[in-house]
Amino acid sequence: MKKIILLGIVIIVVSVFFTLDLQHYLTLNGLKSGMDQFEIWRATSPATVGASFFLMYVIVAAFSLPGAAIMTIAAGALFGLFWGSVIASFASTIGATLAFLTARYLLRDLVQAHFGDKLKAINEGMAKDGAFYLFSLRLIPLFPFFLVNLLVGLTPISTRRYYWVSQIGMLAGTVVYVNAGTQLVKITGLADIASLGLLFSFALLGIFPLLVKRFTHFLQQRRVYAKWTKPKHFDRNLIVIGGGAAGLVSAYIAAAVKAKVTLIEAHKMGGDCLNYGCIPSKALIKSAHVAHTLKNAEQYGLENLYGFENQIPSFSFRKVMARIHTVIRTVAPHDSIERYTQLGVDVVEGYATIVDPWTVEIKHNDGTTQRLTTRSIIIAAGARPFVPNLPGLEAVGYVTSDTLWDEFAKLDAPPARLVVLGGGPIGCELAQSFARLGSQVFQIEMASRILSREDVEVSEFAQRALEQDGVAVLINHKALRCEQEGERKFIIVEHEGVEQQIEFDTLICAVGRVARLSGYGLEQLGIETNRTVITNEYLETLYPNIFAAGDVAGPYQFTHTASHQAWYAAVNALFGEWKKFKVDYRVIPWATFVDPEIARVGLNEQEAKEKGIAYEITRYGLHDLDRAIADSAAQGFVKVLTVPGKDRILGVTMVGGHASDLLAEFVLAMKHGLGLNKILATIHTYPTMSETNKYVAGEWKRQHAPQRVLTWLARYHSWKCNKK
């Protein structure tokens, strides 16, 4: 009942405010026009006028009515700098606190529904920095005044702390606005606009947030560095920990701008992508694709080729695996110590430990140690395969995406019975490849579908493709334990409450990857982690001179995003005291290299629905594409999400041959703000798969053709035909 009464009061006050058009008075023009009458009131009853203004300000702030900034300026115009600052400071803080309490008591569900994304940022900030975060919000207008009141009311901060932090935090800004008000009231003609006092007041309004931002940054730095002693000189400008994609690009950029940079790698240069991930898996996929093509040679009019009929062609599995290692060795010089040394990078083999914010200790592989001081550090330690705590797993043995290349190189034939645990991109790629090479593959996924980040129809398409190649895709199957009976190995899964026993020779664990977070000093420095190293939008950790990039930083685990982040980390690390850049995640492409390929950039339908973003869909099926028909690859589709009624691209999902390559045109278009009309107007070579992009743009154009104009054109042409 109390909530209903309070809600009623809020509704009545807000309704009266807008019904009577009271916001008209909370404008600069309204302020100027009422000054004469106000002077009369103040002369006769100064205390009453001051109290009335104070109460009005409290009401405006408490009910989150528009006009708080104008009220602050009005305080300066009406009461002068000192009393105006006193009145505005206390009135705004009391009103803000009342709004805070109202949100806490009444508006929790409402605010979460309308400002959930902003609430998340506020909660994370409050959990991390508490009162200091609120103080920063009050000093720097990152959020509107009323929104801070409402959102912080939903956090655990106490009312007393909220009041005094707001009081102090808003004081400087209040004085600036009040001072502007003292000058504004003095304008009587055009000449007054150029007065030094007025120009200074408005200059303060413009530069105040910048000054405060630097001040709060200074305070934060003093706090986090308080217990450390900064070296008087530095051995390096930058030290990079990790020789994967993020580390290599960071070091390369630093060397290119002539910085002194040391790159520390404990194991293999090139990171996971070169040695265990992208390169070997794609080499495997190629061999499997060739085997699949030979097996299905009849599709190309080459039936009974070499004497086999719809059978896996004979091959040496050892040679297949040897080719993969040859590919790795061929690519390796691109990421080698020798190459990066030639580029000007000091490459050190060993384990790095961050001793303090400016010192890194290196334990060389020969057992010796070395310490280097540096102005900045970039953590690019990468990620490793996640191995679930599955009973019996260690006993029966398993391989991961990191270890299978060496282990399988010892085999004369692919595993006869192979279990792939996991339905993500890695699991799908490996399952299909080994099925095409002759293994009986069981792919186990606990969720209701594989590739759960994709749209349902994409997941279903991929599952059908894998099943056509012989993969037994077991969705909704939960792995319970592994068992062994003599030489026989089993995995026990549960499906719809019933346990099932699956025999296997080899198990591949492909349930995801986790960032490497331990072993190099994060714990000792107090650098926060939560599955990844916690960074801000500049890739800074708790310490502004220590950055993280790549898989260890998230949120994506792609080689190309690691390289993308590396540019920001390196530039911010080297030049951040002058200019810092926020990482741009607006256009991130990725692909799953099953056959047919799945590639995506931007939003898909699933994400658009989750985020409540309006969209239109345009589809084009590859069954209608000439080149796809000629290649016997006429399966798949492209689906484009656009802003309703416009050609601006929100996201693209492609399923089909060479989808990962074809996606690049849409990535370019989204990055530079080009719409489907621009793609339609671009000449595409015939006959190529790239025409897919033009045809889907044409579908959008056809759907948005101006029907009224076309009707008139039809009448015009009919008239032309009948004209003598």
LOLOMI-984614 format. One record per residue (C-alpha): x, y, z; residue in three letters. Coordinates in steps of 0.5 Angstrom, whole numbers. Layout:
<atoms>
     x     y     z residu
     X     Y     Z    ALA
...
</atoms>
This chain:
<atoms>
     x     y     z residu
     0     0     0    MET
     6     5     2    LYS
     9     4    -5    LYS
     2     5    -9    ILE
     2    12    -5    ILE
     9    14    -6    LEU
     8    12   -14    LEU
     1    16   -14    GLY
     5    22   -11    ILE
    11    21   -16    VAL
     6    21   -22    ILE
     2    27   -19    ILE
     8    31   -19    VAL
    10    29   -26    VAL
     4    30   -29    SER
     2    37   -26    VAL
     9    39   -28    PHE
     8    37   -35    PHE
     1    39   -36    THR
     2    46   -33    LEU
     8    47   -38    ASP
    12    48   -32    LEU
    19    46   -35    GLN
    18    53   -39    HIS
    20    56   -33    TYR
    27    52   -33    LEU
    30    55   -39    THR
    35    61   -40    LEU
    30    65   -43    ASN
    25    64   -37    GLY
    30    65   -32    LEU
    32    72   -36    LYS
    25    74   -36    SER
    23    73   -29    GLY
    29    76   -26    MET
    25    83   -25    ASP
    20    80   -21    GLN
    24    76   -17    PHE
    28    82   -15    GLU
    22    85   -12    ILE
    20    78    -8    TRP
    27    78    -5    ARG
    27    85    -3    ALA
    21    84     1    THR
    22    77     4    SER
    29    74     3    PRO
    29    68     7    ALA
    22    66     4    THR
    25    67    -3    VAL
    31    63    -1    GLY
    27    57     2    ALA
    22    57    -3    SER
    28    56    -9    PHE
    31    51    -4    PHE
    25    47    -4    LEU
    23    48   -11    MET
    30    45   -13    TYR
    30    39    -8    VAL
    23    37   -11    ILE
    26    38   -18    VAL
    32    33   -16    ALA
    28    28   -12    ALA
    23    27   -18    PHE
    28    27   -23    SER
    25    33   -27    LEU
    28    36   -33    PRO
    32    43   -31    GLY
    37    41   -25    ALA
    43    44   -29    ALA
    38    51   -30    ILE
    37    51   -23    MET
    44    51   -21    THR
    45    57   -26    ILE
    39    60   -23    ALA
    42    60   -16    ALA
    48    64   -19    GLY
    44    69   -22    ALA
    39    70   -16    LEU
    43    69   -10    PHE
    51    70   -13    GLY
    57    66   -12    LEU
    57    64    -5    PHE
    50    63    -3    TRP
    48    60   -10    GLY
    53    55    -9    SER
    51    53    -2    VAL
    44    53    -4    ILE
    45    49   -10    ALA
    50    44    -7    SER
    45    42    -1    PHE
    39    42    -5    ALA
    42    38   -11    SER
    45    33    -6    THR
    38    32    -1    ILE
    34    32    -8    GLY
    39    27   -11    ALA
    39    23    -4    THR
    31    23    -4    LEU
    31    20   -11    ALA
    36    15    -9    PHE
    32    12    -4    LEU
    26    12    -8    THR
    29     8   -13    ALA
    31     3    -8    ARG
    24     3    -5    TYR
    20     3   -11    LEU
    23     3   -18    LEU
    28    -3   -17    ARG
    24    -7   -23    ASP
    22    -1   -27    LEU
    30     2   -27    VAL
    33    -5   -29    GLN
    28    -6   -34    ALA
    29     1   -38    HIS
    37     2   -36    PHE
    39    -5   -35    GLY
    45    -4   -39    ASP
    47     2   -35    LYS
    46    -1   -29    LEU
    51    -7   -30    LYS
    56    -2   -31    ALA
    55     2   -25    ILE
    54    -5   -21    ASN
    61    -7   -23    GLU
    64     0   -22    GLY
    61     0   -15    MET
    64    -7   -13    ALA
    71    -5   -16    LYS
    72     2   -13    ASP
    66     3    -8    GLY
    65    11    -6    ALA
    71    13   -11    PHE
    67    10   -17    TYR
    61    14   -14    LEU
    66    20   -13    PHE
    68    20   -20    SER
    61    19   -23    LEU
    59    26   -19    ARG
    66    29   -22    LEU
    65    27   -29    ILE
    58    27   -32    PRO
    59    20   -35    LEU
    52    19   -34    PHE
    46    24   -33    PRO
    45    27   -26    PHE
    38    24   -25    PHE
    40    17   -28    LEU
    46    17   -23    VAL
    41    18   -17    ASN
    36    12   -20    LEU
    42     7   -22    LEU
    46     8   -15    VAL
    40     7   -11    GLY
    40     0   -14    LEU
    47    -2   -11    THR
    49    -4    -4    PRO
    52     3    -2    ILE
    49     6     4    SER
    45    12     5    THR
    50    16     9    ARG
    56    14     4    ARG
    52    16    -2    TYR
    50    23     1    TYR
    57    25     3    TRP
    60    23    -3    VAL
    55    26    -7    SER
    56    33    -3    GLN
    63    33    -4    ILE
    63    30   -11    GLY
    58    35   -14    MET
    61    41   -10    LEU
    66    43   -16    ALA
    61    42   -21    GLY
    56    46   -18    THR
    61    52   -17    VAL
    62    52   -24    VAL
    55    52   -26    TYR
    53    57   -21    VAL
    59    62   -23    ASN
    56    61   -30    ALA
    50    64   -27    GLY
    53    70   -24    THR
    55    72   -31    GLN
    49    70   -35    LEU
    45    75   -31    VAL
    49    81   -33    LYS
    48    80   -40    ILE
    44    86   -43    THR
    46    87   -50    GLY
    51    84   -55    LEU
    57    87   -53    ALA
    56    83   -46    ASP
    57    76   -49    ILE
    64    78   -50    ALA
    66    80   -43    SER
    72    76   -40    LEU
    68    74   -34    GLY
    62    70   -38    LEU
    67    67   -43    LEU
    71    65   -37    PHE
    65    62   -34    SER
    63    58   -40    PHE
    70    56   -41    ALA
    70    53   -35    LEU
    64    49   -36    LEU
    67    46   -42    GLY
    74    44   -39    ILE
    72    42   -32    PHE
    70    35   -34    PRO
    77    34   -38    LEU
    81    37   -32    LEU
    77    33   -27    VAL
    78    27   -31    LYS
    86    28   -30    ARG
    85    29   -23    PHE
    81    23   -22    THR
    86    19   -26    HIS
    92    22   -22    PHE
    88    20   -15    LEU
    87    13   -18    GLN
    94    12   -20    GLN
    97    15   -13    ARG
    93    10   -10    ARG
    95     4   -14    VAL
   102     5   -14    TYR
   102     8    -7    ALA
   106     1    -4    LYS
   111     1   -10    TRP
   117     5   -11    THR
   118     7   -18    LYS
   125     6   -21    PRO
   129    12   -23    LYS
   131    10   -30    HIS
   128     4   -34    PHE
   132    -1   -38    ASP
   126    -2   -43    ARG
   120     2   -46    ASN
   116    -4   -46    LEU
   116   -12   -44    ILE
   111   -16   -47    VAL
   110   -23   -44    ILE
   108   -28   -49    GLY
   110   -30   -56    GLY
   103   -31   -59    GLY
    99   -27   -64    ALA
    98   -21   -59    ALA
   105   -21   -56    GLY
   108   -21   -63    LEU
   104   -16   -66    VAL
   105   -11   -60    SER
   113   -13   -60    ALA
   113   -11   -68    TYR
   109    -5   -67    ILE
   114    -2   -61    ALA
   120    -4   -65    ALA
   117     0   -71    ALA
   117     6   -67    VAL
   124     5   -65    LYS
   122     3   -58    ALA
   126    -1   -53    LYS
   122    -8   -53    VAL
   123   -14   -50    THR
   119   -20   -52    LEU
   119   -26   -47    ILE
   116   -33   -49    GLU
   117   -39   -45    ALA
   116   -45   -50    HIS
   114   -44   -58    LYS
   114   -37   -62    MET
   107   -36   -65    GLY
   103   -39   -60    GLY
    97   -43   -60    ASP
    95   -41   -67    CYS
   101   -43   -70    LEU
   103   -49   -66    ASN
    96   -52   -64    TYR
    90   -49   -67    GLY
    89   -45   -73    CYS
    95   -47   -78    ILE
    95   -55   -76    PRO
    87   -55   -76    SER
    86   -52   -83    LYS
    92   -57   -85    ALA
    88   -63   -83    LEU
    81   -60   -85    ILE
    84   -59   -92    LYS
    87   -66   -92    SER
    80   -69   -90    ALA
    77   -65   -95    HIS
    81   -68  -101    VAL
    79   -75   -98    ALA
    72   -73   -98    HIS
    72   -70  -105    THR
    75   -77  -108    LEU
    70   -81  -104    LYS
    65   -77  -108    ASN
    68   -76  -114    ALA
    62   -79  -118    GLU
    59   -72  -116    GLN
    64   -69  -121    TYR
    63   -75  -127    GLY
    69   -79  -124    LEU
    65   -85  -122    GLU
    70   -91  -120    ASN
    76   -87  -120    LEU
    82   -91  -118    TYR
    77   -97  -117    GLY
    74   -95  -111    PHE
    66   -93  -110    GLU
    64   -89  -105    ASN
    69   -91  -100    GLN
    75   -87   -96    ILE
    81   -87  -101    PRO
    87   -91   -98    SER
    92   -86   -95    PHE
    98   -86   -90    SER
    95   -83   -84    PHE
   102   -82   -82    ARG
   104   -78   -88    LYS
    97   -74   -87    VAL
   100   -72   -80    MET
   107   -71   -83    ALA
   104   -66   -88    ARG
   101   -62   -82    ILE
   108   -61   -78    HIS
   111   -59   -85    THR
   106   -54   -85    VAL
   107   -51   -78    ILE
   115   -51   -80    ARG
   114   -48   -86    THR
   110   -42   -83    VAL
   114   -42   -77    ALA
   119   -37   -79    PRO
   114   -32   -80    HIS
   114   -32   -72    ASP
   121   -34   -71    SER
   126   -31   -66    ILE
   131   -30   -72    GLU
   125   -25   -75    ARG
   123   -21   -69    TYR
   131   -20   -67    THR
   132   -17   -74    GLN
   126   -13   -73    LEU
   129   -10   -67    GLY
   126   -14   -62    VAL
   130   -17   -56    ASP
   127   -24   -56    VAL
   128   -28   -49    VAL
   126   -35   -48    GLU
   124   -36   -41    GLY
   119   -35   -36    TYR
   117   -28   -34    ALA
   114   -26   -27    THR
   112   -19   -26    ILE
   115   -17   -19    VAL
   112   -10   -19    ASP
   109    -5   -24    PRO
   115    -4   -27    TRP
   120   -10   -26    THR
   120   -17   -29    VAL
   124   -22   -27    GLU
   126   -27   -33    ILE
   128   -35   -31    LYS
   131   -37   -37    HIS
   131   -44   -40    ASN
   138   -45   -38    ASP
   136   -44   -31    GLY
   139   -37   -30    THR
   135   -31   -28    THR
   135   -23   -30    GLN
   131   -17   -28    ARG
   129   -12   -33    LEU
   125    -5   -31    THR
   120    -2   -36    THR
   115     3   -37    ARG
   110    -1   -39    SER
   108    -9   -39    ILE
   103   -12   -44    ILE
   101   -19   -42    ILE
    99   -23   -48    ALA
   100   -30   -44    ALA
    94   -33   -48    GLY
    90   -39   -47    ALA
    90   -47   -46    ARG
    85   -52   -47    PRO
    80   -53   -41    PHE
    79   -60   -38    VAL
    73   -62   -34    PRO
    73   -65   -28    ASN
    70   -72   -31    LEU
    71   -78   -26    PRO
    76   -83   -29    GLY
    78   -78   -35    LEU
    85   -78   -33    GLU
    85   -86   -32    ALA
    83   -87   -39    VAL
    87   -82   -42    GLY
    85   -76   -47    TYR
    88   -71   -52    VAL
    87   -64   -53    THR
    87   -59   -59    SER
    94   -58   -56    ASP
    97   -65   -55    THR
    93   -69   -61    LEU
    98   -67   -66    TRP
   104   -70   -63    ASP
   100   -76   -61    GLU
    97   -77   -67    PHE
   103   -77   -71    ALA
   105   -83   -68    LYS
    99   -87   -71    LEU
    99   -91   -77    ASP
    92   -90   -78    ALA
    86   -85   -75    PRO
    83   -88   -69    PRO
    78   -93   -70    ALA
    73   -90   -65    ARG
    74   -83   -63    LEU
    70   -79   -58    VAL
    70   -71   -59    VAL
    67   -68   -52    LEU
    65   -61   -54    GLY
    60   -58   -59    GLY
    64   -52   -60    GLY
    67   -49   -67    PRO
    74   -54   -65    ILE
    70   -60   -63    GLY
    66   -59   -70    CYS
    72   -58   -74    GLU
    75   -64   -71    LEU
    69   -69   -71    ALA
    68   -68   -78    GLN
    75   -68   -81    SER
    77   -75   -77    PHE
    70   -78   -80    ALA
    72   -76   -87    ARG
    79   -79   -85    LEU
    75   -86   -83    GLY
    74   -85   -76    SER
    67   -87   -73    GLN
    66   -81   -69    VAL
    62   -79   -63    PHE
    61   -72   -62    GLN
    58   -71   -55    ILE
    55   -64   -53    GLU
    51   -63   -46    MET
    47   -57   -49    ALA
    41   -58   -54    SER
    45   -56   -60    ARG
    52   -55   -63    ILE
    55   -48   -64    LEU
    50   -45   -59    SER
    52   -38   -61    ARG
    50   -39   -68    GLU
    42   -38   -70    ASP
    38   -45   -69    VAL
    38   -46   -76    GLU
    45   -45   -77    VAL
    46   -50   -72    SER
    42   -55   -75    GLU
    45   -54   -82    PHE
    52   -56   -79    ALA
    49   -62   -75    GLN
    46   -64   -81    ARG
    53   -63   -85    ALA
    57   -67   -80    LEU
    52   -73   -79    GLU
    52   -73   -87    GLN
    59   -75   -86    ASP
    58   -80   -81    GLY
    59   -76   -74    VAL
    54   -79   -69    ALA
    52   -72   -66    VAL
    49   -73   -59    LEU
    46   -67   -57    ILE
    43   -66   -50    ASN
    48   -72   -47    HIS
    51   -70   -41    LYS
    58   -74   -40    ALA
    58   -77   -33    LEU
    65   -81   -32    ARG
    70   -85   -36    CYS
    71   -93   -35    GLU
    76   -98   -37    GLN
    75  -105   -37    GLU
    81  -109   -39    GLY
    84  -105   -46    GLU
    77  -103   -47    ARG
    75   -95   -46    LYS
    68   -92   -45    PHE
    65   -86   -43    ILE
    58   -86   -39    ILE
    53   -81   -42    VAL
    46   -79   -39    GLU
    41   -77   -44    HIS
    33   -76   -42    GLU
    35   -79   -35    GLY
    38   -86   -38    VAL
    45   -87   -38    GLU
    49   -90   -44    GLN
    56   -93   -45    GLN
    60   -91   -51    ILE
    66   -95   -53    GLU
    72   -91   -56    PHE
    79   -92   -57    ASP
    81   -84   -57    THR
    78   -78   -53    LEU
    79   -71   -55    ILE
    77   -66   -50    CYS
    75   -60   -54    ALA
    70   -56   -49    VAL
    73   -49   -49    GLY
    79   -46   -47    ARG
    81   -42   -41    VAL
    86   -36   -40    ALA
    93   -37   -37    ARG
    92   -33   -31    LEU
    97   -36   -26    SER
   105   -36   -26    GLY
   107   -29   -27    TYR
   105   -25   -22    GLY
    98   -23   -22    LEU
    96   -25   -15    GLU
   102   -21   -12    GLN
   100   -15   -15    LEU
    93   -15   -14    GLY
    91   -15   -21    ILE
    84   -18   -22    GLU
    82   -24   -26    THR
    75   -27   -27    ASN
    76   -32   -33    ARG
    80   -27   -36    THR
    85   -21   -34    VAL
    80   -15   -32    ILE
    82    -9   -36    THR
    78    -3   -38    ASN
    77     0   -45    GLU
    84     2   -46    TYR
    86    -5   -44    LEU
    89    -3   -38    GLU
    89    -7   -32    THR
    89    -4   -24    LEU
    96    -1   -26    TYR
    95     4   -32    PRO
   102     2   -34    ASN
   100    -6   -35    ILE
    96    -8   -40    PHE
    93   -15   -43    ALA
    91   -17   -50    ALA
    89   -23   -53    GLY
    86   -29   -51    ASP
    88   -28   -44    VAL
    84   -21   -44    ALA
    78   -24   -48    GLY
    72   -23   -49    PRO
    74   -26   -56    TYR
    79   -32   -57    GLN
    81   -31   -64    PHE
    88   -30   -67    THR
    85   -24   -71    HIS
    82   -20   -65    THR
    88   -22   -61    ALA
    92   -18   -67    SER
    87   -12   -67    HIS
    88   -11   -59    GLN
    95   -11   -60    ALA
    95    -5   -63    TRP
    91    -1   -58    TYR
    95    -4   -52    ALA
   102    -3   -56    ALA
   100     5   -58    VAL
    97     6   -51    ASN
   103     3   -47    ALA
   108     7   -51    LEU
   104    14   -52    PHE
    98    13   -47    GLY
   100    19   -43    GLU
    99    24   -49    TRP
    93    20   -52    LYS
    90    14   -51    LYS
    85    10   -56    PHE
    79     5   -54    LYS
    79    -2   -57    VAL
    74    -2   -62    ASP
    70    -8   -62    TYR
    64    -6   -67    ARG
    66   -10   -73    VAL
    69   -17   -71    ILE
    68   -23   -76    PRO
    69   -30   -74    TRP
    68   -37   -78    ALA
    68   -44   -76    THR
    71   -48   -81    PHE
    67   -54   -82    VAL
    64   -56   -89    ASP
    60   -52   -91    PRO
    64   -46   -87    GLU
    60   -42   -83    ILE
    62   -34   -82    ALA
    59   -29   -78    ARG
    60   -21   -77    VAL
    56   -17   -72    GLY
    49   -19   -70    LEU
    45   -25   -71    ASN
    38   -26   -70    GLU
    39   -30   -63    GLN
    43   -24   -61    GLU
    39   -18   -64    ALA
    33   -22   -60    LYS
    36   -22   -54    GLU
    38   -15   -54    LYS
    32   -12   -56    GLY
    34    -9   -63    ILE
    29    -8   -68    ALA
    32   -11   -75    TYR
    30   -14   -82    GLU
    32   -20   -85    ILE
    34   -21   -92    THR
    36   -28   -95    ARG
    39   -31  -101    TYR
    40   -38  -102    GLY
    46   -41  -105    LEU
    42   -46  -109    HIS
    41   -41  -114    ASP
    48   -38  -115    LEU
    51   -40  -122    ASP
    58   -42  -119    ARG
    56   -46  -113    ALA
    52   -50  -118    ILE
    58   -51  -123    ALA
    62   -53  -117    ASP
    57   -58  -114    SER
    57   -54  -108    ALA
    50   -51  -108    ALA
    48   -51  -101    GLN
    48   -46   -96    GLY
    45   -39   -95    PHE
    47   -32   -93    VAL
    43   -28   -88    LYS
    43   -20   -87    VAL
    40   -16   -82    LEU
    39    -9   -83    THR
    36    -3   -80    VAL
    28    -3   -81    PRO
    27     1   -87    GLY
    34     2   -89    LYS
    40    -1   -92    ASP
    45     0   -86    ARG
    48    -7   -84    ILE
    47   -10   -77    LEU
    50   -17   -78    GLY
    51   -22   -83    VAL
    51   -30   -83    THR
    54   -34   -88    MET
    53   -41   -89    VAL
    57   -44   -95    GLY
    63   -46   -99    GLY
    68   -40   -98    HIS
    64   -37   -93    ALA
    70   -34   -89    SER
    73   -31   -95    ASP
    66   -28   -98    LEU
    65   -25   -91    LEU
    70   -20   -92    ALA
    66   -15   -96    GLU
    61   -15   -91    PHE
    66   -13   -86    VAL
    69    -8   -90    LEU
    62    -5   -91    ALA
    60    -5   -84    MET
    67    -2   -81    LYS
    66     4   -86    HIS
    59     5   -86    GLY
    57     2   -93    LEU
    50     0   -94    GLY
    47    -6   -98    LEU
    46    -1  -104    ASN
    54     0  -104    LYS
    55    -7  -105    ILE
    49    -8  -110    LEU
    53    -2  -114    ALA
    59    -6  -114    THR
    61   -10  -120    ILE
    63   -17  -118    HIS
    66   -22  -123    THR
    62   -27  -126    TYR
    62   -33  -125    PRO
    64   -33  -118    THR
    62   -34  -111    MET
    63   -27  -109    SER
    56   -26  -113    GLU
    53   -28  -107    THR
    54   -21  -103    ASN
    51   -18  -109    LYS
    45   -22  -110    TYR
    43   -21  -103    VAL
    44   -14  -103    ALA
    39   -14  -110    GLY
    34   -18  -105    GLU
    34   -13  -100    TRP
    33    -8  -106    LYS
    27   -11  -109    ARG
    24   -12  -102    GLN
    24    -4  -101    HIS
    23    -2  -108    ALA
    18     4  -108    PRO
    11     1  -110    GLN
     8     7  -112    ARG
    13     9  -116    VAL
    13     3  -120    LEU
     5     3  -121    THR
     6    10  -124    TRP
    12     7  -128    LEU
     8     1  -131    ALA
     2     6  -133    ARG
     7    11  -136    TYR
    10     5  -140    HIS
     3     2  -142    SER
     1     9  -144    TRP
     8     9  -149    LYS
     6     3  -152    CYS
    -1     5  -154    ASN
     2    12  -156    LYS
     1    13  -164    LYS
</atoms>
